[in-house]
Amino acid sequence: MAAIEGAEDALVAASGMAAISTTLLTFLHNGDHLLIQNCLYGGTHDFVTKDLHTFGISYDFIDGNDPESWERKRRPNTKAIYVETMTNPMLEVADHKAVVEFAKAHGLISMIDNTFASPINFRPIEHGFDLSLH
């Protein structure tokens, strides 16, 4: 996976949701805040809305194409921004370049669920994302 993604390392999980939940809980901790795209795979949406709070992690949904709204929702404790390459099931495409630039400008971890596109069609690491998930 690392070679296909153009990444230094890779971790394989039993399912996409295992990869997503493990990644979020590895990089986010009690008191942290997450900016996350508002149109998401249902399993991801459920995990964020039903489970993150039990770990003391807060979140705000964002429009993947409205960087000005990201700034309004960013907090001092925001640690990461999470989008999908193409949302499931609506196939909305976030402004990937703007997401990466915003993350770098504010010291955030940029995470992208690349399940729909796969590394065959889009290689997020090459476009500046910190983490690519499937």
C-alpha positions as a LaTeX table, in Angstrom:
\begin{tabular}{lrrr}
\hline
Residue & $x$ (\AA) & $y$ (\AA) & $z$ (\AA) \\
\hline
Met1 & 0.00 & 0.00 & 0.00 \\
Ala2 & 2.80 & 2.44 & 0.82 \\
Ala3 & 4.33 & 2.01 & $-2.63$ \\
Ile4 & 0.98 & 2.40 & $-4.38$ \\
Glu5 & 0.17 & 5.52 & $-2.34$ \\
Gly6 & 3.64 & 7.03 & $-2.66$ \\
Ala7 & 3.86 & 7.07 & 1.14 \\
Glu8 & 6.64 & 6.22 & 3.59 \\
Asp9 & 4.56 & 3.68 & 5.49 \\
Ala10 & 1.17 & 2.01 & 5.47 \\
Leu11 & $-1.02$ & 0.26 & 8.00 \\
Val12 & $-3.61$ & $-2.27$ & 6.89 \\
Ala13 & $-6.87$ & $-2.65$ & 8.81 \\
Ala14 & $-9.64$ & $-5.24$ & 8.66 \\
Ser15 & $-12.13$ & $-2.76$ & 7.17 \\
Gly16 & $-12.48$ & 0.81 & 6.00 \\
Met17 & $-14.23$ & 1.80 & 9.22 \\
Ala18 & $-11.47$ & 0.17 & 11.25 \\
Ala19 & $-8.97$ & 2.30 & 9.33 \\
Ile20 & $-11.03$ & 5.47 & 9.80 \\
Ser21 & $-11.81$ & 5.03 & 13.50 \\
Thr22 & $-8.26$ & 3.92 & 14.34 \\
Thr23 & $-6.79$ & 6.90 & 12.51 \\
Leu24 & $-9.10$ & 9.41 & 14.17 \\
Leu25 & $-8.50$ & 7.96 & 17.63 \\
Thr26 & $-4.74$ & 7.79 & 17.09 \\
Phe27 & $-4.36$ & 11.43 & 16.12 \\
Leu28 & $-7.17$ & 13.02 & 18.15 \\
His29 & $-7.37$ & 13.00 & 21.93 \\
Asn30 & $-9.54$ & 14.27 & 24.78 \\
Gly31 & $-10.06$ & 18.01 & 24.30 \\
Asp32 & $-9.21$ & 18.03 & 20.58 \\
His33 & $-11.44$ & 19.34 & 17.80 \\
Leu34 & $-11.94$ & 18.01 & 14.26 \\
Leu35 & $-13.15$ & 19.75 & 11.11 \\
Ile36 & $-14.91$ & 17.15 & 8.98 \\
Gln37 & $-16.69$ & 17.30 & 5.65 \\
Asn38 & $-20.48$ & 17.45 & 5.99 \\
Cys39 & $-21.29$ & 14.87 & 3.32 \\
Leu40 & $-19.81$ & 11.55 & 4.45 \\
Tyr41 & $-20.07$ & 7.80 & 4.19 \\
Gly42 & $-22.79$ & 6.77 & 6.65 \\
Gly43 & $-20.49$ & 4.68 & 8.83 \\
Thr44 & $-18.08$ & 7.58 & 9.22 \\
His45 & $-20.92$ & 9.97 & 9.98 \\
Asp46 & $-22.28$ & 7.62 & 12.65 \\
Phe47 & $-18.86$ & 7.16 & 14.25 \\
Val48 & $-18.26$ & 10.90 & 14.39 \\
Thr49 & $-21.72$ & 11.85 & 15.66 \\
Lys50 & $-22.27$ & 8.94 & 18.04 \\
Asp51 & $-18.83$ & 7.97 & 19.31 \\
Leu52 & $-16.24$ & 10.76 & 19.14 \\
His53 & $-17.79$ & 12.67 & 22.05 \\
Thr54 & $-17.25$ & 9.65 & 24.33 \\
Phe55 & $-13.51$ & 10.25 & 23.87 \\
Gly56 & $-13.85$ & 13.97 & 24.59 \\
Ile57 & $-13.32$ & 14.89 & 20.95 \\
Ser58 & $-15.50$ & 17.62 & 19.44 \\
Tyr59 & $-16.14$ & 18.29 & 15.76 \\
Asp60 & $-17.72$ & 20.67 & 13.33 \\
Phe61 & $-19.05$ & 19.75 & 9.91 \\
Ile62 & $-17.70$ & 21.82 & 7.04 \\
Asp63 & $-18.52$ & 22.37 & 3.39 \\
Gly64 & $-15.56$ & 20.90 & 1.49 \\
Asn65 & $-15.63$ & 23.80 & $-0.96$ \\
Asp66 & $-15.95$ & 26.76 & 1.42 \\
Pro67 & $-12.54$ & 27.56 & 2.97 \\
Glu68 & $-13.92$ & 30.71 & 4.60 \\
Ser69 & $-16.29$ & 28.59 & 6.67 \\
Trp70 & $-13.37$ & 26.40 & 7.78 \\
Glu71 & $-11.69$ & 29.43 & 9.30 \\
Arg72 & $-14.88$ & 30.40 & 11.12 \\
Lys73 & $-15.18$ & 26.91 & 12.60 \\
Arg74 & $-11.50$ & 26.44 & 13.41 \\
Arg75 & $-10.71$ & 26.59 & 17.12 \\
Pro76 & $-7.46$ & 26.79 & 19.09 \\
Asn77 & $-7.83$ & 23.05 & 19.82 \\
Thr78 & $-8.54$ & 22.02 & 16.20 \\
Lys79 & $-6.05$ & 19.28 & 15.31 \\
Ala80 & $-7.20$ & 17.86 & 11.97 \\
Ile81 & $-9.30$ & 18.33 & 8.87 \\
Tyr82 & $-10.96$ & 15.29 & 7.27 \\
Val83 & $-12.55$ & 14.98 & 3.82 \\
Glu84 & $-13.41$ & 12.26 & 1.33 \\
Thr85 & $-11.90$ & 12.27 & $-2.16$ \\
Met86 & $-15.40$ & 11.89 & $-3.52$ \\
Thr87 & $-18.14$ & 11.64 & $-0.96$ \\
Asn88 & $-20.13$ & 8.46 & $-0.54$ \\
Pro89 & $-22.85$ & 8.39 & $-1.75$ \\
Met90 & $-23.25$ & 11.89 & $-3.24$ \\
Leu91 & $-19.89$ & 12.04 & $-5.09$ \\
Glu92 & $-19.24$ & 15.62 & $-3.98$ \\
Val93 & $-15.60$ & 16.63 & $-4.48$ \\
Ala94 & $-13.94$ & 18.91 & $-1.93$ \\
Asp95 & $-11.35$ & 21.49 & $-2.92$ \\
His96 & $-8.40$ & 19.22 & $-2.16$ \\
Lys97 & $-5.76$ & 21.86 & $-2.83$ \\
Ala98 & $-7.49$ & 24.30 & $-0.47$ \\
Val99 & $-7.82$ & 21.61 & 2.22 \\
Val100 & $-4.08$ & 20.89 & 2.10 \\
Glu101 & $-3.17$ & 24.59 & 2.08 \\
Phe102 & $-5.52$ & 25.30 & 5.01 \\
Ala103 & $-4.13$ & 22.38 & 7.01 \\
Lys104 & $-0.53$ & 23.43 & 6.44 \\
Ala105 & $-1.27$ & 27.08 & 7.24 \\
His106 & $-2.81$ & 26.13 & 10.59 \\
Gly107 & $-0.66$ & 23.16 & 11.59 \\
Leu108 & $-3.49$ & 20.65 & 11.15 \\
Ile109 & $-3.27$ & 17.03 & 10.09 \\
Ser110 & $-4.97$ & 16.59 & 6.72 \\
Met111 & $-6.83$ & 13.28 & 6.35 \\
Ile112 & $-8.63$ & 12.00 & 3.28 \\
Asp113 & $-10.77$ & 8.91 & 2.74 \\
Asn114 & $-9.64$ & 7.84 & $-0.73$ \\
Thr115 & $-11.87$ & 4.75 & $-0.96$ \\
Phe116 & $-13.92$ & 5.76 & $-3.98$ \\
Ala117 & $-11.06$ & 7.09 & $-6.09$ \\
Ser118 & $-8.38$ & 4.61 & $-4.95$ \\
Pro119 & $-4.68$ & 5.29 & $-5.54$ \\
Ile120 & $-5.17$ & 4.26 & $-9.16$ \\
Asn121 & $-7.09$ & 7.49 & $-9.81$ \\
Phe122 & $-5.86$ & 9.86 & $-7.08$ \\
Arg123 & $-2.77$ & 9.76 & $-4.89$ \\
Pro124 & $-3.47$ & 12.13 & $-1.98$ \\
Ile125 & 0.05 & 11.99 & $-0.51$ \\
Glu126 & 1.45 & 13.37 & $-3.77$ \\
His127 & $-1.03$ & 16.25 & $-3.46$ \\
Gly128 & 0.14 & 17.11 & 0.05 \\
Phe129 & $-2.30$ & 15.22 & 2.29 \\
Asp130 & $-0.77$ & 13.83 & 5.46 \\
Leu131 & $-2.89$ & 10.68 & 5.62 \\
Ser132 & $-4.79$ & 8.68 & 3.01 \\
Leu133 & $-7.35$ & 6.12 & 4.20 \\
His134 & $-9.28$ & 3.32 & 2.49 \\
\hline
\end{tabular}
